[in-house]
Amino acid sequence: MVSDINIRAAFQHMAYDALISLGVVVAGTAIFLTGWERIDPLSSLAIAGVILVGTWELLKDSIALAMDRVPEGIDTKALCNFVLEWPDVSAVHDVHVWPTSTTENAMTLHVVMPGGHPGDDFTARLTGAIQKKFGIHHVTMQIETDAAACATDCSKYHLPEHS
């Protein structure tokens, strides 16, 4: 299945245009042969029903994209556990992942490192690892040195749930 909503929508649009044309030909032929004109609105309703059922997933995905829901396939708990495995990281919080387009995702997170900020090399390596492992293209990371500065309990990560 194609993951880009725009490509899926364009394909479905073309497929349903063909279905409508076929429906018009079949309904017109049936009306011509039988004289029963109610075939026209019945075929229209049948085609509309097929289109509605066929585009339901596309509609749900479009709404999820518009509402900045955590993209399917990204496990935020696994992502936080991955960050917690890095040296000197004691906590992760305020993790937010959302789609920036139909093919790219963004993320912000706070990483608590009581020993101090380890430098740009660390953040570049961690960002690259997150990009590679989780497919998140834009990572913004805030390094905090004091867990007490958190407004929440930093010993646990706080994550948005999939809806």
C-alpha positions as CSV (number, residue, x, y, z in Angstrom):
1,M,0.0,0.0,0.0
2,V,1.2,3.5,-0.9
3,S,1.8,5.6,2.2
4,D,1.5,9.0,0.6
5,I,-2.1,10.2,1.0
6,N,-1.9,12.4,-2.1
7,I,-0.9,9.5,-4.4
8,R,-3.6,7.2,-2.8
9,A,-6.2,10.0,-3.3
10,A,-5.2,10.6,-6.9
11,F,-5.4,6.9,-7.7
12,Q,-8.8,6.5,-6.0
13,H,-10.1,9.5,-7.8
14,M,-9.1,8.1,-11.2
15,A,-10.5,4.6,-10.3
16,Y,-13.8,6.0,-9.1
17,D,-14.1,8.2,-12.3
18,A,-13.8,4.9,-14.3
19,L,-16.3,3.2,-12.0
20,I,-18.8,6.1,-12.5
21,S,-18.4,5.9,-16.3
22,L,-18.9,2.2,-16.2
23,G,-22.0,2.7,-14.0
24,V,-23.5,5.2,-16.5
25,V,-23.0,2.8,-19.4
26,V,-24.4,-0.2,-17.5
27,A,-27.4,1.8,-16.1
28,G,-28.1,3.4,-19.5
29,T,-28.0,0.0,-21.2
30,A,-30.3,-1.5,-18.6
31,I,-32.7,1.4,-18.8
32,F,-32.7,1.1,-22.6
33,L,-33.4,-2.6,-22.5
34,T,-36.0,-2.6,-19.7
35,G,-37.4,0.9,-19.8
36,W,-37.2,0.9,-16.0
37,E,-35.9,4.4,-15.2
38,R,-35.4,3.8,-11.5
39,I,-32.2,2.0,-12.4
40,D,-30.6,5.5,-12.7
41,P,-30.9,6.6,-9.1
42,L,-30.3,3.1,-7.8
43,S,-27.1,2.8,-9.7
44,S,-26.1,6.3,-8.5
45,L,-26.7,5.3,-4.9
46,A,-24.8,2.0,-5.3
47,I,-21.8,3.9,-6.8
48,A,-21.8,6.5,-4.0
49,G,-21.9,3.7,-1.5
50,V,-18.9,1.9,-3.0
51,I,-17.0,5.2,-3.1
52,L,-17.8,6.0,0.5
53,V,-16.7,2.6,1.7
54,G,-13.6,2.7,-0.5
55,T,-12.4,6.1,0.7
56,W,-13.1,5.6,4.4
57,E,-9.5,4.8,5.2
58,L,-8.3,7.8,3.2
59,L,-10.7,10.0,5.1
60,K,-9.5,8.7,8.5
61,D,-5.8,9.1,7.5
62,S,-6.5,12.7,6.3
63,I,-8.2,13.6,9.5
64,A,-5.3,12.1,11.5
65,L,-2.8,14.1,9.5
66,A,-4.8,17.3,10.0
67,M,-5.1,16.7,13.7
68,D,-1.3,16.1,14.1
69,R,-1.8,12.6,15.5
70,V,1.2,10.4,16.2
71,P,1.9,8.7,12.9
72,E,1.0,5.0,12.5
73,G,4.1,2.9,12.9
74,I,5.9,5.1,15.4
75,D,5.9,3.6,18.9
76,T,6.6,6.5,21.2
77,K,7.3,4.2,24.2
78,A,9.9,2.3,22.2
79,L,11.4,5.6,21.0
80,C,11.7,6.9,24.6
81,N,13.2,3.6,25.8
82,F,15.7,3.9,22.9
83,V,16.7,7.4,24.1
84,L,16.9,6.2,27.7
85,E,19.5,3.6,26.6
86,W,22.0,6.3,25.6
87,P,24.8,7.0,28.0
88,D,24.2,9.6,30.8
89,V,20.5,10.0,29.8
90,S,18.4,9.7,33.0
91,A,14.9,10.7,31.8
92,V,12.9,11.7,28.8
93,H,9.8,13.8,28.8
94,D,7.5,16.1,26.8
95,V,7.8,13.8,23.8
96,H,5.7,15.0,20.8
97,V,5.7,13.3,17.4
98,W,3.5,14.5,14.5
99,P,3.4,14.4,10.7
100,T,4.7,17.5,8.8
101,S,3.5,16.1,5.5
102,T,2.2,12.9,4.1
103,T,5.7,11.4,4.0
104,E,7.7,13.1,6.8
105,N,7.4,13.4,10.6
106,A,8.8,15.7,13.2
107,M,9.5,15.3,16.9
108,T,10.4,17.3,20.0
109,L,11.6,15.9,23.2
110,H,13.3,16.9,26.5
111,V,16.3,14.7,27.5
112,V,17.5,14.9,31.1
113,M,21.3,14.5,31.5
114,P,22.4,15.5,35.1
115,G,26.0,15.3,34.1
116,G,25.6,18.3,31.8
117,H,25.2,18.8,28.1
118,P,27.6,16.4,26.3
119,G,28.0,18.6,23.2
120,D,26.8,18.9,19.7
121,D,28.3,15.6,18.6
122,F,26.1,13.7,21.1
123,T,22.9,15.5,19.9
124,A,23.9,14.9,16.2
125,R,24.5,11.2,16.8
126,L,21.3,10.7,18.8
127,T,19.2,12.7,16.2
128,G,20.7,10.6,13.4
129,A,19.9,7.4,15.3
130,I,16.3,8.5,15.9
131,Q,16.0,9.4,12.2
132,K,17.3,6.1,11.0
133,K,15.5,3.8,13.5
134,F,12.1,5.6,13.7
135,G,11.9,7.4,10.4
136,I,11.5,10.8,12.0
137,H,13.0,13.4,9.7
138,H,13.0,16.5,11.9
139,V,14.1,16.1,15.5
140,T,14.3,19.0,18.0
141,M,15.9,18.0,21.3
142,Q,16.2,20.0,24.5
143,I,18.9,18.9,26.9
144,E,18.2,19.5,30.6
145,T,20.7,19.0,33.3
146,D,18.4,19.2,36.3
147,A,15.5,16.7,36.6
148,A,14.0,19.0,39.4
149,A,13.5,21.6,36.7
150,C,10.8,19.5,35.1
151,A,7.2,20.4,35.9
152,T,6.4,16.7,35.8
153,D,8.0,13.5,37.2
154,C,11.0,13.1,34.9
155,S,11.6,9.5,36.0
156,K,8.8,8.5,33.6
157,Y,8.2,9.7,30.1
158,H,4.9,11.3,29.3
159,L,3.6,10.4,25.8
160,P,0.6,11.1,23.6
161,E,-1.4,8.0,22.8
162,H,-2.6,7.0,19.3
163,S,-6.2,7.9,18.8
